[in-house]
Amino acid sequence: MDDSMLEKIYQERLEEQLIAYLAEQHNVTLERAMDIYYSSNLAEKIHDGVEGVQYLDYKVLAQILKETEPELFASG
């Protein structure tokens, strides 16, 4: 297994943990949590590896998402 494959697996696991945590913390379905995450600027930064953000803990990333993109958490 090469480095790019390991990176992809790590990223997928990070996204899974982050989405599950968002659902739990905000009392929303996994589907809604996925919508929140994948419509965020943070998801793009994680995917692109901007400033090493993809190496932060998923709980820290959830807090960053809540603070920087609160509009995504509005009901509707």
C-alpha positions in Angstrom: 0.0 0.0 0.0 1.5 3.4 -1.0 1.3 6.7 0.8 -1.6 8.1 -1.4 -3.7 5.1 -0.6 -3.0 5.4 3.1 -3.9 9.1 3.0 -7.2 8.3 1.2 -8.1 5.7 3.8 -7.2 8.2 6.6 -9.3 10.9 5.1 -12.3 8.6 4.6 -12.2 7.6 8.2 -11.8 11.2 9.4 -14.9 12.1 7.4 -16.9 9.2 8.9 -15.9 10.2 12.4 -16.7 13.9 11.8 -20.1 13.2 10.3 -21.1 10.8 13.1 -19.9 13.3 15.7 -21.9 16.2 14.0 -25.0 14.0 14.0 -24.6 13.2 17.7 -23.7 16.7 18.9 -26.4 18.5 17.0 -29.1 15.8 17.3 -29.5 15.4 13.6 -29.7 12.4 11.3 -26.5 11.0 9.7 -28.0 12.1 6.4 -28.4 15.7 7.6 -24.9 15.7 9.1 -23.6 14.5 5.7 -25.4 17.4 4.0 -23.8 19.8 6.5 -20.3 18.5 6.1 -20.3 18.0 2.3 -21.8 21.5 1.7 -19.1 23.1 3.8 -15.9 24.9 2.8 -14.2 22.7 5.4 -14.9 19.6 3.5 -13.1 21.1 0.5 -10.1 22.1 2.6 -9.9 18.6 4.1 -10.1 17.0 0.6 -7.5 19.4 -0.8 -5.2 19.1 2.3 -5.1 22.9 2.8 -2.7 23.9 5.6 -2.7 20.4 7.0 -6.3 20.8 8.3 -6.9 17.1 7.5 -4.7 16.1 10.4 -6.7 17.8 13.1 -8.9 15.7 15.4 -12.5 15.3 14.2 -13.8 17.0 17.3 -11.7 20.0 16.6 -12.8 20.1 13.0 -16.5 19.9 14.2 -15.9 22.9 16.4 -14.2 24.8 13.6 -17.1 24.0 11.3 -19.7 25.2 13.8 -17.7 28.5 14.4 -16.9 29.3 10.8 -20.0 28.1 9.0 -22.9 28.4 11.5 -25.4 29.0 8.7 -25.0 25.3 7.7 -26.6 24.3 11.1 -29.8 26.3 10.6 -32.8 24.1 10.4 -34.4 23.7 7.1 
